[in-house]
Amino acid sequence: MKQHLGRQSGVQNVEVSLLDGKVEVTPKEDGRIDPAQLLKATYDSGVSVAELDLIARGKIVKDSSGGLQMQVAPNQSFALAPSESSKALEPLAGSETKVTVRGQLYKKPAGRKKPDTSAPLKLLILEVEKKE
Amino acid sequence: MRRANFVVLLLLGLVFMPALRAQVTHIEMRVEGMT
């Protein structure tokens, strides 16, 4: 699995802890990493992902239907799951303020074995670490 | 003198740019069924 993930686009380093089932991925600075692709690659290597958390830095923007998104690259953004934390970031939508957040992009649904990778992933903000 | 200033600014830019760029900086997964 470590080798398989290490071959994915934008991945610099992969650390696997067998004891607690934790996989830490350090992205390259080229900003080309795709967490959804990483999730799929992990399933393809034969293990089941219970949870995927990430730390990201970007701008808050609104999509065409008014939903909040976090833009982390010109061609990459995550729709924000509705929460108190995302509501608190709404005033920053469209501004140049960059926020660093820790969030959960995926949590395994109870009772289902394979994730629905076709459904867009939503970022649930767990903590806003920095606004600048 | 101007060229020296430019070089210093360029180097500072190269050092700090990755830290200022918007991007995913860390990913952590909890997995099941790993042997």
Backbone of each chain as nested JSON, in Angstrom:
{
  "chains": [
    {"id": "A", "residues": [
      {"number": 1, "name": "MET", "atoms": {"N": [0.832, -1.197, 0.0], "CA": [0.0, 0.0, 0.0], "C": [0.876, 1.261, 0.0]}},
      {"number": 2, "name": "LYS", "atoms": {"N": [1.961, 1.217, 0.79], "CA": [2.854, 2.373, 0.868], "C": [3.417, 2.721, -0.513]}},
      {"number": 3, "name": "GLN", "atoms": {"N": [3.834, 1.679, -1.232], "CA": [4.386, 1.911, -2.575], "C": [3.322, 2.418, -3.533]}},
      {"number": 4, "name": "HIS", "atoms": {"N": [2.141, 1.814, -3.445], "CA": [1.043, 2.194, -4.339], "C": [0.665, 3.665, -4.122]}},
      {"number": 5, "name": "LEU", "atoms": {"N": [0.564, 4.067, -2.861], "CA": [0.207, 5.46, -2.569], "C": [1.342, 6.406, -2.959]}},
      {"number": 6, "name": "GLY", "atoms": {"N": [2.566, 5.945, -2.755], "CA": [3.727, 6.765, -3.079], "C": [3.836, 7.086, -4.56]}},
      {"number": 7, "name": "ARG", "atoms": {"N": [3.191, 6.247, -5.388], "CA": [3.237, 6.474, -6.833], "C": [2.168, 7.442, -7.309]}},
      {"number": 8, "name": "GLN", "atoms": {"N": [1.237, 7.808, -6.424], "CA": [0.159, 8.71, -6.829], "C": [0.69, 10.126, -7.063]}},
      {"number": 9, "name": "SER", "atoms": {"N": [0.004, 10.835, -7.932], "CA": [0.414, 12.189, -8.281], "C": [0.421, 13.117, -7.056]}},
      {"number": 10, "name": "GLY", "atoms": {"N": [1.497, 13.862, -6.905], "CA": [1.557, 14.87, -5.845], "C": [1.952, 14.348, -4.48]}},
      {"number": 11, "name": "VAL", "atoms": {"N": [2.298, 13.051, -4.387], "CA": [2.658, 12.48, -3.086], "C": [4.174, 12.525, -2.896]}},
      {"number": 12, "name": "GLN", "atoms": {"N": [4.597, 13.109, -1.78], "CA": [6.029, 13.16, -1.497], "C": [6.466, 12.014, -0.606]}},
      {"number": 13, "name": "ASN", "atoms": {"N": [5.668, 11.766, 0.446], "CA": [6.065, 10.746, 1.406], "C": [4.834, 10.078, 2.027]}},
      {"number": 14, "name": "VAL", "atoms": {"N": [4.973, 8.792, 2.317], "CA": [3.876, 8.048, 2.95], "C": [4.438, 7.328, 4.168]}},
      {"number": 15, "name": "GLU", "atoms": {"N": [3.788, 7.529, 5.309], "CA": [4.192, 6.818, 6.527], "C": [3.024, 5.96, 6.98]}},
      {"number": 16, "name": "VAL", "atoms": {"N": [3.283, 4.674, 7.193], "CA": [2.217, 3.764, 7.599], "C": [2.516, 3.234, 8.991]}},
      {"number": 17, "name": "SER", "atoms": {"N": [1.535, 3.346, 9.877], "CA": [1.692, 2.794, 11.208], "C": [0.771, 1.581, 11.324]}},
      {"number": 18, "name": "LEU", "atoms": {"N": [1.375, 0.403, 11.367], "CA": [0.572, -0.826, 11.42], "C": [-0.17, -0.952, 12.748]}},
      {"number": 19, "name": "LEU", "atoms": {"N": [0.436, -0.407, 13.811], "CA": [-0.15, -0.55, 15.138], "C": [-1.532, 0.074, 15.26]}},
      {"number": 20, "name": "ASP", "atoms": {"N": [-1.639, 1.339, 14.827], "CA": [-2.942, 2.005, 14.967], "C": [-3.663, 2.236, 13.636]}},
      {"number": 21, "name": "GLY", "atoms": {"N": [-3.148, 1.642, 12.577], "CA": [-3.83, 1.75, 11.286], "C": [-3.849, 3.157, 10.728]}},
      {"number": 22, "name": "LYS", "atoms": {"N": [-2.782, 3.899, 11.031], "CA": [-2.735, 5.282, 10.573], "C": [-1.808, 5.426, 9.368]}},
      {"number": 23, "name": "VAL", "atoms": {"N": [-2.269, 6.154, 8.361], "CA": [-1.462, 6.406, 7.171], "C": [-1.314, 7.913, 7.015]}},
      {"number": 24, "name": "GLU", "atoms": {"N": [-0.079, 8.39, 7.082], "CA": [0.153, 9.828, 6.936], "C": [0.792, 10.101, 5.586]}},
      {"number": 25, "name": "VAL", "atoms": {"N": [0.207, 11.033, 4.86], "CA": [0.707, 11.363, 3.53], "C": [1.184, 12.81, 3.519]}},
      {"number": 26, "name": "THR", "atoms": {"N": [2.421, 13.007, 3.104], "CA": [2.951, 14.359, 2.95], "C": [2.885, 14.724, 1.475]}},
      {"number": 27, "name": "PRO", "atoms": {"N": [2.098, 15.751, 1.115], "CA": [2.01, 16.131, -0.297], "C": [3.254, 16.887, -0.753]}},
      {"number": 28, "name": "LYS", "atoms": {"N": [3.515, 16.801, -2.057], "CA": [4.573, 17.625, -2.636], "C": [4.095, 19.064, -2.649]}},
      {"number": 29, "name": "GLU", "atoms": {"N": [5.031, 19.982, -2.853], "CA": [4.643, 21.391, -2.86], "C": [4.051, 21.835, -4.187]}},
      {"number": 30, "name": "ASP", "atoms": {"N": [3.916, 20.897, -5.144], "CA": [3.367, 21.294, -6.438], "C": [1.855, 21.424, -6.434]}},
      {"number": 31, "name": "GLY", "atoms": {"N": [1.225, 21.074, -5.297], "CA": [-0.224, 21.249, -5.171], "C": [-1.045, 20.358, -6.087]}},
      {"number": 32, "name": "ARG", "atoms": {"N": [-0.472, 19.241, -6.557], "CA": [-1.197, 18.396, -7.497], "C": [-1.865, 17.195, -6.833]}},
      {"number": 33, "name": "ILE", "atoms": {"N": [-1.812, 17.134, -5.517], "CA": [-2.372, 15.965, -4.837], "C": [-3.904, 16.01, -4.873]}},
      {"number": 34, "name": "ASP", "atoms": {"N": [-4.501, 14.85, -5.071], "CA": [-5.955, 14.768, -5.11], "C": [-6.4, 13.778, -4.028]}},
      {"number": 35, "name": "PRO", "atoms": {"N": [-6.921, 14.279, -2.907], "CA": [-7.292, 13.381, -1.809], "C": [-8.301, 12.307, -2.225]}},
      {"number": 36, "name": "ALA", "atoms": {"N": [-9.224, 12.651, -3.141], "CA": [-10.219, 11.666, -3.579], "C": [-9.535, 10.514, -4.322]}},
      {"number": 37, "name": "GLN", "atoms": {"N": [-8.525, 10.854, -5.108], "CA": [-7.765, 9.847, -5.844], "C": [-6.978, 8.958, -4.879]}},
      {"number": 38, "name": "LEU", "atoms": {"N": [-6.483, 9.592, -3.82], "CA": [-5.729, 8.879, -2.782], "C": [-6.627, 7.869, -2.052]}},
      {"number": 39, "name": "LEU", "atoms": {"N": [-7.851, 8.313, -1.805], "CA": [-8.84, 7.46, -1.143], "C": [-9.108, 6.219, -2.005]}},
      {"number": 40, "name": "LYS", "atoms": {"N": [-9.284, 6.462, -3.286], "CA": [-9.56, 5.366, -4.226], "C": [-8.344, 4.43, -4.308]}},
      {"number": 41, "name": "ALA", "atoms": {"N": [-7.154, 5.025, -4.364], "CA": [-5.929, 4.22, -4.466], "C": [-5.749, 3.348, -3.224]}},
      {"number": 42, "name": "THR", "atoms": {"N": [-6.151, 3.864, -2.071], "CA": [-6.031, 3.091, -0.832], "C": [-6.965, 1.881, -0.885]}},
      {"number": 43, "name": "TYR", "atoms": {"N": [-8.196, 2.104, -1.341], "CA": [-9.146, 0.991, -1.49], "C": [-8.627, -0.019, -2.505]}},
      {"number": 44, "name": "ASP", "atoms": {"N": [-8.023, 0.489, -3.579], "CA": [-7.496, -0.392, -4.627], "C": [-6.367, -1.27, -4.105]}},
      {"number": 45, "name": "SER", "atoms": {"N": [-5.668, -0.781, -3.058], "CA": [-4.571, -1.589, -2.519], "C": [-5.081, -2.601, -1.488]}},
      {"number": 46, "name": "GLY", "atoms": {"N": [-6.378, -2.679, -1.331], "CA": [-6.965, -3.767, -0.548], "C": [-7.317, -3.464, 0.897]}},
      {"number": 47, "name": "VAL", "atoms": {"N": [-7.233, -2.212, 1.306], "CA": [-7.651, -1.884, 2.674], "C": [-8.822, -0.924, 2.638]}},
      {"number": 48, "name": "SER", "atoms": {"N": [-9.526, -0.887, 3.746], "CA": [-10.72, -0.065, 3.821], "C": [-10.401, 1.214, 4.608]}},
      {"number": 49, "name": "VAL", "atoms": {"N": [-10.807, 2.342, 4.084], "CA": [-10.517, 3.617, 4.75], "C": [-11.675, 3.969, 5.684]}},
      {"number": 50, "name": "ALA", "atoms": {"N": [-11.348, 4.156, 6.96], "CA": [-12.382, 4.511, 7.926], "C": [-12.582, 6.031, 7.955]}},
      {"number": 51, "name": "GLU", "atoms": {"N": [-11.501, 6.757, 7.722], "CA": [-11.554, 8.21, 7.87], "C": [-10.399, 8.861, 7.122]}},
      {"number": 52, "name": "LEU", "atoms": {"N": [-10.662, 10.003, 6.512], "CA": [-9.568, 10.757, 5.88], "C": [-9.655, 12.209, 6.353]}},
      {"number": 53, "name": "ASP", "atoms": {"N": [-8.617, 12.622, 7.046], "CA": [-8.537, 14.01, 7.527], "C": [-7.434, 14.73, 6.77]}},
      {"number": 54, "name": "LEU", "atoms": {"N": [-7.557, 16.03, 6.662], "CA": [-6.48, 16.779, 6.003], "C": [-6.322, 18.166, 6.605]}},
      {"number": 55, "name": "ILE", "atoms": {"N": [-5.158, 18.731, 6.34], "CA": [-4.911, 20.129, 6.689], "C": [-4.704, 20.847, 5.367]}},
      {"number": 56, "name": "ALA", "atoms": {"N": [-5.435, 21.911, 5.159], "CA": [-5.333, 22.622, 3.888], "C": [-5.378, 24.127, 4.117]}},
      {"number": 57, "name": "ARG", "atoms": {"N": [-4.786, 24.829, 3.16], "CA": [-4.747, 26.282, 3.227], "C": [-5.35, 26.797, 1.932]}},
      {"number": 58, "name": "GLY", "atoms": {"N": [-6.283, 27.727, 2.033], "CA": [-6.886, 28.25, 0.805], "C": [-7.879, 29.36, 1.08]}},
      {"number": 59, "name": "LYS", "atoms": {"N": [-8.599, 29.726, 0.014], "CA": [-9.572, 30.815, 0.108], "C": [-10.983, 30.238, 0.178]}},
      {"number": 60, "name": "ILE", "atoms": {"N": [-11.856, 30.982, 0.817], "CA": [-13.265, 30.581, 0.866], "C": [-13.982, 31.26, -0.309]}},
      {"number": 61, "name": "VAL", "atoms": {"N": [-14.668, 30.472, -1.088], "CA": [-15.411, 31.024, -2.233], "C": [-16.828, 30.441, -2.224]}},
      {"number": 62, "name": "LYS", "atoms": {"N": [-17.695, 31.098, -2.998], "CA": [-19.057, 30.57, -3.136], "C": [-19.225, 30.008, -4.536]}},
      {"number": 63, "name": "ASP", "atoms": {"N": [-19.896, 28.853, -4.646], "CA": [-20.127, 28.304, -5.989], "C": [-21.375, 28.962, -6.596]}},
      {"number": 64, "name": "SER", "atoms": {"N": [-21.726, 28.538, -7.804], "CA": [-22.822, 29.186, -8.526], "C": [-24.159, 29.056, -7.794]}},
      {"number": 65, "name": "SER", "atoms": {"N": [-24.302, 28.004, -6.977], "CA": [-25.571, 27.848, -6.248], "C": [-25.505, 28.435, -4.839]}},
      {"number": 66, "name": "GLY", "atoms": {"N": [-24.422, 29.142, -4.529], "CA": [-24.315, 29.802, -3.228], "C": [-23.69, 28.955, -2.146]}},
      {"number": 67, "name": "GLY", "atoms": {"N": [-23.29, 27.735, -2.487], "CA": [-22.652, 26.864, -1.493], "C": [-21.218, 27.287, -1.241]}},
      {"number": 68, "name": "LEU", "atoms": {"N": [-20.756, 27.049, -0.013], "CA": [-19.384, 27.454, 0.328], "C": [-18.377, 26.4, -0.13]}},
      {"number": 69, "name": "GLN", "atoms": {"N": [-17.249, 26.877, -0.62], "CA": [-16.171, 25.987, -1.026], "C": [-14.858, 26.52, -0.505]}},
      {"number": 70, "name": "MET", "atoms": {"N": [-13.914, 25.615, -0.313], "CA": [-12.569, 26.046, 0.01], "C": [-11.701, 25.764, -1.207]}},
      {"number": 71, "name": "GLN", "atoms": {"N": [-11.131, 26.819, -1.767], "CA": [-10.294, 26.674, -2.964], "C": [-8.841, 26.547, -2.531]}},
      {"number": 72, "name": "VAL", "atoms": {"N": [-8.258, 25.38, -2.809], "CA": [-6.872, 25.143, -2.38], "C": [-5.882, 25.235, -3.537]}},
      {"number": 73, "name": "ALA", "atoms": {"N": [-6.397, 25.26, -4.747], "CA": [-5.565, 25.425, -5.945], "C": [-6.484, 25.999, -7.022]}},
      {"number": 74, "name": "PRO", "atoms": {"N": [-5.911, 26.616, -8.075], "CA": [-6.778, 27.196, -9.109], "C": [-7.794, 26.203, -9.671]}},
      {"number": 75, "name": "ASN", "atoms": {"N": [-7.416, 24.932, -9.718], "CA": [-8.337, 23.935, -10.271], "C": [-8.787, 22.903, -9.244]}},
      {"number": 76, "name": "GLN", "atoms": {"N": [-8.643, 23.229, -7.961], "CA": [-9.058, 22.274, -6.935], "C": [-9.754, 22.983, -5.783]}},
      {"number": 77, "name": "SER", "atoms": {"N": [-10.982, 22.569, -5.527], "CA": [-11.676, 23.118, -4.363], "C": [-12.556, 22.038, -3.739]}},
      {"number": 78, "name": "PHE", "atoms": {"N": [-12.821, 22.206, -2.451], "CA": [-13.652, 21.25, -1.719], "C": [-14.92, 21.947, -1.266]}},
      {"number": 79, "name": "ALA", "atoms": {"N": [-16.051, 21.316, -1.548], "CA": [-17.309, 21.849, -1.032], "C": [-17.3, 21.675, 0.486]}},
      {"number": 80, "name": "LEU", "atoms": {"N": [-17.76, 22.695, 1.202], "CA": [-17.755, 22.61, 2.666], "C": [-19.071, 22.026, 3.162]}},
      {"number": 81, "name": "ALA", "atoms": {"N": [-18.962, 21.046, 4.05], "CA": [-20.16, 20.483, 4.665], "C": [-20.723, 21.525, 5.635]}},
      {"number": 82, "name": "PRO", "atoms": {"N": [-22.043, 21.691, 5.665], "CA": [-22.616, 22.69, 6.564], "C": [-22.284, 22.376, 8.023]}},
      {"number": 83, "name": "SER", "atoms": {"N": [-21.753, 23.348, 8.735], "CA": [-21.432, 23.183, 10.154], "C": [-21.279, 24.571, 10.759]}},
      {"number": 84, "name": "GLU", "atoms": {"N": [-21.127, 24.602, 12.067], "CA": [-20.913, 25.893, 12.741], "C": [-19.621, 26.544, 12.249]}},
      {"number": 85, "name": "SER", "atoms": {"N": [-18.581, 25.704, 12.074], "CA": [-17.28, 26.23, 11.636], "C": [-17.348, 26.808, 10.231]}},
      {"number": 86, "name": "SER", "atoms": {"N": [-18.053, 26.119, 9.342], "CA": [-18.129, 26.633, 7.971], "C": [-18.989, 27.896, 7.927]}},
      {"number": 87, "name": "LYS", "atoms": {"N": [-20.008, 27.936, 8.784], "CA": [-20.859, 29.137, 8.845], "C": [-20.035, 30.351, 9.291]}},
      {"number": 88, "name": "ALA", "atoms": {"N": [-19.11, 30.094, 10.221], "CA": [-18.271, 31.185, 10.716], "C": [-17.333, 31.715, 9.636]}},
      {"number": 89, "name": "LEU", "atoms": {"N": [-17.069, 30.888, 8.615], "CA": [-16.155, 31.315, 7.541], "C": [-16.884, 32.023, 6.4]}},
      {"number": 90, "name": "GLU", "atoms": {"N": [-18.212, 32.006, 6.436], "CA": [-18.997, 32.575, 5.335], "C": [-18.66, 34.04, 5.03]}},
      {"number": 91, "name": "PRO", "atoms": {"N": [-18.437, 34.877, 6.066], "CA": [-18.097, 36.28, 5.75], "C": [-16.801, 36.432, 4.945]}},
      {"number": 92, "name": "LEU", "atoms": {"N": [-15.971, 35.408, 4.945], "CA": [-14.691, 35.492, 4.211], "C": [-14.842, 35.121, 2.736]}},
      {"number": 93, "name": "ALA", "atoms": {"N": [-16.034, 34.646, 2.353], "CA": [-16.247, 34.205, 0.964], "C": [-15.966, 35.339, -0.014]}},
      {"number": 94, "name": "GLY", "atoms": {"N": [-15.128, 35.049, -0.986], "CA": [-14.806, 36.041, -2.011], "C": [-13.676, 36.975, -1.629]}},
      {"number": 95, "name": "SER", "atoms": {"N": [-13.23, 36.917, -0.37], "CA": [-12.123, 37.791, 0.037], "C": [-10.789, 37.098, -0.257]}},
      {"number": 96, "name": "GLU", "atoms": {"N": [-9.715, 37.845, -0.08], "CA": [-8.383, 37.28, -0.34], "C": [-7.794, 36.61, 0.903]}},
      {"number": 97, "name": "THR", "atoms": {"N": [-8.574, 36.607, 1.994], "CA": [-8.079, 35.998, 3.234], "C": [-7.835, 34.506, 3.039]}},
      {"number": 98, "name": "LYS", "atoms": {"N": [-6.675, 34.063, 3.469], "CA": [-6.367, 32.639, 3.369], "C": [-6.577, 31.997, 4.738]}},
      {"number": 99, "name": "VAL", "atoms": {"N": [-7.241, 30.871, 4.727], "CA": [-7.474, 30.178, 5.989], "C": [-6.798, 28.809, 5.957]}},
      {"number": 100, "name": "THR", "atoms": {"N": [-6.298, 28.418, 7.108], "CA": [-5.739, 27.075, 7.257], "C": [-6.691, 26.296, 8.139]}},
      {"number": 101, "name": "VAL", "atoms": {"N": [-7.183, 25.194, 7.61], "CA": [-8.158, 24.417, 8.374], "C": [-7.734, 22.958, 8.49]}},
      {"number": 102, "name": "ARG", "atoms": {"N": [-8.225, 22.335, 9.561], "CA": [-8.092, 20.884, 9.695], "C": [-9.495, 20.348, 9.499]}},
      {"number": 103, "name": "GLY", "atoms": {"N": [-9.652, 19.444, 8.579], "CA": [-11.008, 18.982, 8.302], "C": [-11.07, 17.517, 7.95]}},
      {"number": 104, "name": "GLN", "atoms": {"N": [-12.294, 17.027, 7.947], "CA": [-12.526, 15.617, 7.595], "C": [-13.189, 15.561, 6.231]}},
      {"number": 105, "name": "LEU", "atoms": {"N": [-12.525, 14.899, 5.294], "CA": [-13.047, 14.828, 3.932], "C": [-13.848, 13.553, 3.71]}},
      {"number": 106, "name": "TYR", "atoms": {"N": [-13.567, 12.556, 4.527], "CA": [-14.271, 11.286, 4.33], "C": [-14.393, 10.523, 5.63]}},
      {"number": 107, "name": "LYS", "atoms": {"N": [-15.565, 9.962, 5.84], "CA": [-15.752, 9.047, 6.964], "C": [-16.575, 7.882, 6.44]}},
      {"number": 108, "name": "LYS", "atoms": {"N": [-16.117, 6.679, 6.73], "CA": [-16.771, 5.488, 6.206], "C": [-18.213, 5.411, 6.713]}},
      {"number": 109, "name": "PRO", "atoms": {"N": [-19.163, 5.253, 5.794], "CA": [-20.547, 5.14, 6.235], "C": [-20.752, 3.828, 6.993]}},
      {"number": 110, "name": "ALA", "atoms": {"N": [-21.569, 3.857, 8.009], "CA": [-21.797, 2.664, 8.816], "C": [-22.468, 1.586, 7.969]}},
      {"number": 111, "name": "GLY", "atoms": {"N": [-21.936, 0.366, 8.093], "CA": [-22.579, -0.775, 7.443], "C": [-22.308, -0.93, 5.957]}},
      {"number": 112, "name": "ARG", "atoms": {"N": [-21.491, -0.067, 5.388], "CA": [-21.191, -0.219, 3.953], "C": [-19.714, -0.529, 3.77]}},
      {"number": 113, "name": "LYS", "atoms": {"N": [-19.436, -1.415, 2.846], "CA": [-18.045, -1.828, 2.679], "C": [-17.263, -0.921, 1.744]}},
      {"number": 114, "name": "LYS", "atoms": {"N": [-17.842, -0.613, 0.597], "CA": [-17.116, 0.201, -0.377], "C": [-17.671, 1.617, -0.397]}},
      {"number": 115, "name": "PRO", "atoms": {"N": [-16.822, 2.596, -0.514], "CA": [-17.335, 3.966, -0.564], "C": [-17.896, 4.281, -1.947]}},
      {"number": 116, "name": "ASP", "atoms": {"N": [-18.775, 5.239, -1.992], "CA": [-19.297, 5.692, -3.276], "C": [-18.352, 6.788, -3.775]}},
      {"number": 117, "name": "THR", "atoms": {"N": [-17.368, 6.375, -4.585], "CA": [-16.346, 7.346, -5.006], "C": [-16.872, 8.321, -6.066]}},
      {"number": 118, "name": "SER", "atoms": {"N": [-18.065, 8.021, -6.591], "CA": [-18.606, 8.931, -7.601], "C": [-19.239, 10.167, -6.94]}},
      {"number": 119, "name": "ALA", "atoms": {"N": [-19.633, 10.015, -5.675], "CA": [-20.249, 11.146, -4.969], "C": [-19.167, 12.155, -4.596]}},
      {"number": 120, "name": "PRO", "atoms": {"N": [-19.415, 13.453, -4.791], "CA": [-18.393, 14.436, -4.425], "C": [-18.174, 14.46, -2.906]}},
      {"number": 121, "name": "LEU", "atoms": {"N": [-16.908, 14.574, -2.529], "CA": [-16.586, 14.586, -1.106], "C": [-16.776, 15.99, -0.548]}},
      {"number": 122, "name": "LYS", "atoms": {"N": [-17.284, 16.056, 0.666], "CA": [-17.462, 17.364, 1.304], "C": [-16.519, 17.471, 2.489]}},
      {"number": 123, "name": "LEU", "atoms": {"N": [-15.951, 18.653, 2.637], "CA": [-14.996, 18.867, 3.723], "C": [-15.726, 19.388, 4.957]}},
      {"number": 124, "name": "LEU", "atoms": {"N": [-15.656, 18.587, 6.02], "CA": [-16.233, 19.01, 7.289], "C": [-15.117, 19.656, 8.101]}},
      {"number": 125, "name": "ILE", "atoms": {"N": [-15.253, 20.955, 8.33], "CA": [-14.175, 21.658, 9.042], "C": [-14.206, 21.304, 10.527]}},
      {"number": 126, "name": "LEU", "atoms": {"N": [-13.087, 20.782, 11.022], "CA": [-12.994, 20.419, 12.435], "C": [-12.405, 21.563, 13.242]}},
      {"number": 127, "name": "GLU", "atoms": {"N": [-11.49, 22.299, 12.594], "CA": [-10.822, 23.376, 13.321], "C": [-10.245, 24.387, 12.334]}},
      {"number": 128, "name": "VAL", "atoms": {"N": [-10.454, 25.663, 12.634], "CA": [-9.798, 26.699, 11.825], "C": [-8.517, 27.057, 12.544]}},
      {"number": 129, "name": "GLU", "atoms": {"N": [-7.384, 26.737, 11.929], "CA": [-6.094, 26.934, 12.61], "C": [-5.566, 28.35, 12.447]}},
      {"number": 130, "name": "LYS", "atoms": {"N": [-5.811, 28.947, 11.282], "CA": [-5.206, 30.261, 11.015], "C": [-6.02, 31.024, 9.99]}},
      {"number": 131, "name": "LYS", "atoms": {"N": [-6.102, 32.343, 10.158], "CA": [-6.663, 33.213, 9.127], "C": [-5.625, 34.278, 8.861]}},
      {"number": 132, "name": "GLU", "atoms": {"N": [-5.297, 34.524, 7.592], "CA": [-4.269, 35.548, 7.316], "C": [-4.572, 36.269, 6.024]}}
    ]},
    {"id": "B", "residues": [
      {"number": 1, "name": "MET", "atoms": {"N": [24.041, 47.359, -7.506], "CA": [23.286, 47.463, -6.244], "C": [21.831, 47.013, -6.445]}},
      {"number": 2, "name": "ARG", "atoms": {"N": [21.233, 47.529, -7.54], "CA": [19.847, 47.162, -7.839], "C": [19.726, 45.671, -8.111]}},
      {"number": 3, "name": "ARG", "atoms": {"N": [20.741, 45.148, -8.814], "CA": [20.719, 43.719, -9.135], "C": [20.821, 42.896, -7.843]}},
      {"number": 4, "name": "ALA", "atoms": {"N": [21.645, 43.363, -6.9], "CA": [21.786, 42.648, -5.626], "C": [20.457, 42.629, -4.883]}},
      {"number": 5, "name": "ASN", "atoms": {"N": [19.747, 43.768, -4.883], "CA": [18.436, 43.819, -4.223], "C": [17.463, 42.835, -4.862]}},
      {"number": 6, "name": "PHE", "atoms": {"N": [17.514, 42.799, -6.183], "CA": [16.616, 41.909, -6.916], "C": [16.881, 40.45, -6.556]}},
      {"number": 7, "name": "VAL", "atoms": {"N": [18.17, 40.113, -6.468], "CA": [18.537, 38.724, -6.148], "C": [18.073, 38.37, -4.739]}},
      {"number": 8, "name": "VAL", "atoms": {"N": [18.254, 39.302, -3.793], "CA": [17.828, 39.045, -2.408], "C": [16.319, 38.844, -2.365]}},
      {"number": 9, "name": "LEU", "atoms": {"N": [15.569, 39.707, -3.061], "CA": [14.111, 39.582, -3.075], "C": [13.677, 38.272, -3.721]}},
      {"number": 10, "name": "LEU", "atoms": {"N": [14.359, 37.893, -4.779], "CA": [14.034, 36.646, -5.476], "C": [14.241, 35.45, -4.554]}},
      {"number": 11, "name": "LEU", "atoms": {"N": [15.37, 35.466, -3.832], "CA": [15.666, 34.357, -2.92], "C": [14.64, 34.288, -1.791]}},
      {"number": 12, "name": "LEU", "atoms": {"N": [14.287, 35.466, -1.245], "CA": [13.273, 35.495, -0.178], "C": [11.95, 34.939, -0.696]}},
      {"number": 13, "name": "GLY", "atoms": {"N": [11.617, 35.329, -1.922], "CA": [10.376, 34.861, -2.541], "C": [10.362, 33.354, -2.687]}},
      {"number": 14, "name": "LEU", "atoms": {"N": [11.486, 32.799, -3.112], "CA": [11.569, 31.351, -3.303], "C": [11.457, 30.609, -1.982]}},
      {"number": 15, "name": "VAL", "atoms": {"N": [12.017, 31.219, -0.923], "CA": [11.98, 30.568, 0.392], "C": [10.567, 30.581, 0.962]}},
      {"number": 16, "name": "PHE", "atoms": {"N": [9.875, 31.731, 0.858], "CA": [8.581, 31.865, 1.523], "C": [7.377, 31.482, 0.661]}},
      {"number": 17, "name": "MET", "atoms": {"N": [7.557, 31.407, -0.644], "CA": [6.409, 31.151, -1.508], "C": [5.671, 29.845, -1.189]}},
      {"number": 18, "name": "PRO", "atoms": {"N": [6.37, 28.708, -1.012], "CA": [5.64, 27.477, -0.738], "C": [4.78, 27.582, 0.518]}},
      {"number": 19, "name": "ALA", "atoms": {"N": [5.28, 28.309, 1.525], "CA": [4.53, 28.426, 2.772], "C": [3.296, 29.309, 2.607]}},
      {"number": 20, "name": "LEU", "atoms": {"N": [3.328, 30.211, 1.633], "CA": [2.202, 31.134, 1.456], "C": [1.168, 30.608, 0.467]}},
      {"number": 21, "name": "ARG", "atoms": {"N": [1.562, 29.595, -0.309], "CA": [0.67, 29.096, -1.346], "C": [-0.51, 28.318, -0.748]}},
      {"number": 22, "name": "ALA", "atoms": {"N": [-1.649, 28.425, -1.413], "CA": [-2.802, 27.655, -0.967], "C": [-2.622, 26.219, -1.419]}},
      {"number": 23, "name": "GLN", "atoms": {"N": [-2.764, 25.293, -0.519], "CA": [-2.634, 23.895, -0.897], "C": [-2.976, 22.965, 0.257]}},
      {"number": 24, "name": "VAL", "atoms": {"N": [-3.097, 21.685, -0.087], "CA": [-3.268, 20.669, 0.938], "C": [-1.885, 20.389, 1.508]}},
      {"number": 25, "name": "THR", "atoms": {"N": [-1.731, 20.524, 2.82], "CA": [-0.391, 20.385, 3.388], "C": [-0.179, 19.063, 4.13]}},
      {"number": 26, "name": "HIS", "atoms": {"N": [-1.269, 18.393, 4.464], "CA": [-1.111, 17.147, 5.216], "C": [-2.373, 16.302, 5.049]}},
      {"number": 27, "name": "ILE", "atoms": {"N": [-2.193, 15.006, 4.896], "CA": [-3.341, 14.093, 4.798], "C": [-3.102, 12.933, 5.742]}},
      {"number": 28, "name": "GLU", "atoms": {"N": [-4.145, 12.582, 6.477], "CA": [-4.022, 11.462, 7.404], "C": [-5.23, 10.552, 7.238]}},
      {"number": 29, "name": "MET", "atoms": {"N": [-4.975, 9.272, 7.09], "CA": [-6.081, 8.328, 6.941], "C": [-6.038, 7.3, 8.055]}},
      {"number": 30, "name": "ARG", "atoms": {"N": [-7.203, 6.878, 8.48], "CA": [-7.288, 5.743, 9.404], "C": [-7.838, 4.592, 8.573]}},
      {"number": 31, "name": "VAL", "atoms": {"N": [-7.087, 3.506, 8.503], "CA": [-7.517, 2.41, 7.641], "C": [-7.792, 1.147, 8.44]}},
      {"number": 32, "name": "GLU", "atoms": {"N": [-8.588, 0.276, 7.831], "CA": [-8.938, -1.006, 8.454], "C": [-8.544, -2.136, 7.511]}},
      {"number": 33, "name": "GLY", "atoms": {"N": [-8.209, -3.276, 8.079], "CA": [-7.905, -4.449, 7.252], "C": [-6.486, -4.482, 6.742]}},
      {"number": 34, "name": "MET", "atoms": {"N": [-5.601, -3.734, 7.425], "CA": [-4.202, -3.709, 6.997], "C": [-3.459, -4.872, 7.667]}},
      {"number": 35, "name": "THR", "atoms": {"N": [-2.655, -5.61, 6.879], "CA": [-1.921, -6.735, 7.479], "C": [-0.423, -6.495, 7.377]}}
    ]}
  ]
}
